[in-house]
């Protein structure tokens, strides 16, 4: 009974004084993700922790009880990646310290005083120019995946939302789709289909589950889309854009066309700050199609 009580108090039969940073990380991952078969969203989170762990290589073999703020700060300061990566590294530090404290391996969290430099990188929202859009249309049937850039540019879909779009949620004859990710306002929203991209979507639709398919006819991952589809497309066209630039293009084009601001927000999945608009404006599918058809 005494042994059982001790086990329940500390399920890890370890000598905390000897645990390295790497060993604490492995225990954390094992507890955080106990199942081998995890959902895609959980796999992305796990991959994020693993990537942050990789950037802290200098700490891997140091005993966790000996790590101090300056050790972790050196990892952040010497990291050559951007602000987002540094923030994720600090998040991992904090999670590991909380995990270790909860298991009575340490009694103080040194990660709270680790500083992440301010983000000095300006967000590059660079929409496609009119000339570039024309070039995409000229290439749509000759260069693979040029159609995906146009679909995003005429719908406002995020890249991840395009890749998650299911054929069963596309109502081609009624010219709208149901999709969206990320925020409450963005989920399960009505996305009108512009008449010019209707043939592009129709050509992609098949008996398989998703509109955009991997080489194995399954959902394509964002990393595959970016590395093997988008980047080669940009190289062939001589353009320099991220997939998110296509979404920014939609917002810009809709604004230039004089589209209703509330309609733009609803199509793109942005929450409206005016509660009166949120409660009393009920845009029908026909209204949203009418707004998106303002685009040339």
VENZI-V558473 format. One record per residue. SS is DSSP state (helix for helix, strand for strand, loop for the rest). BURIAL is 1 if it has 9 or more other ideal C-beta (glycine too) atoms within 8 Angstrom, else 0. Layout:
ss = {SS:SS}
burial = {BURIAL:BURIAL}
//
This chain:
ss = {loop:helix:helix:helix:helix:helix:helix:helix:helix:loop:loop:loop:loop:loop:loop:helix:helix:helix:loop:strand:helix:helix:helix:helix:helix:helix:helix:helix:helix:helix:helix:helix:loop:loop:loop:loop:loop:loop:loop:helix:helix:helix:helix:helix:helix:helix:helix:helix:helix:helix:helix:helix:helix:helix:helix:loop:helix:helix:helix:loop:loop:loop:strand:helix:helix:helix:loop:loop:helix:helix:helix:helix:helix:helix:helix:helix:helix:helix:loop:loop:loop:loop:helix:helix:helix:helix:helix:helix:helix:helix:helix:helix:helix:helix:helix:helix:helix:helix:helix:helix:helix:helix:loop:loop:loop:loop:loop:loop:loop:helix:helix:helix:helix:loop:loop:loop:loop:loop:loop:loop:loop:loop:loop:loop:loop:loop:loop:loop:loop:helix:helix:helix:helix:helix:helix:helix:helix:helix:helix:loop:loop:loop:loop:loop:loop:helix:helix:helix:helix:helix:helix:helix:helix:helix:helix:loop:loop:loop:helix:helix:helix:helix:helix:helix:loop:strand:helix:helix:helix:strand:strand:loop:loop:loop:loop:strand:strand:strand:strand:loop:loop:loop:loop:loop:loop:loop:loop:loop:strand:strand:strand:strand:loop:loop:loop:loop:loop:helix:helix:helix:helix:helix:helix:helix:loop:loop:loop:loop:loop:strand:loop:loop:strand:loop:loop:loop:loop:loop:strand:loop:loop:helix:helix:helix:helix:helix:helix:helix:helix:helix:helix:helix:helix:helix:helix:helix:helix:loop:loop:loop:loop:loop:helix:helix:helix:helix:helix:helix:helix:helix:helix:helix:helix:helix:helix:helix:loop:loop:loop:loop:helix:helix:helix:helix:helix:helix:helix:helix:loop:loop:loop:loop:loop:loop:helix:helix:helix:helix:helix:helix:loop:loop:loop:loop:helix:helix:helix:helix:helix:helix:helix:helix:loop:loop:loop:loop}
burial = {0:0:0:0:0:0:1:0:0:0:0:0:0:0:0:1:0:0:1:1:1:1:1:1:1:0:1:1:1:0:0:0:1:0:0:0:0:0:0:0:0:1:1:0:0:1:0:1:1:1:1:1:1:0:1:1:0:1:1:1:0:1:1:1:1:0:1:0:1:0:1:1:1:1:1:1:0:0:1:0:0:0:1:0:1:1:1:1:1:1:1:1:1:1:1:1:1:1:1:1:1:0:1:0:1:1:0:0:1:1:1:0:0:1:0:0:0:0:0:0:0:0:0:0:0:0:1:1:0:0:0:1:1:0:1:1:0:0:1:1:0:0:1:0:1:1:1:1:1:1:1:1:1:1:1:1:1:1:1:1:1:1:1:1:1:1:1:0:1:1:1:1:0:0:1:1:1:1:1:1:1:1:0:0:1:1:1:0:1:1:1:1:1:1:0:0:1:1:0:1:1:0:0:1:1:0:0:0:0:1:1:1:1:1:0:0:0:1:1:1:0:1:0:1:1:1:0:0:1:1:1:1:1:1:0:0:1:0:0:0:1:0:1:1:1:1:1:1:1:1:1:1:1:1:1:0:1:0:1:0:0:1:1:1:1:1:1:1:1:1:0:1:0:0:0:0:1:1:0:0:0:0:0:0:1:0:1:1:1:0:1:1:0:1:1:0}
//
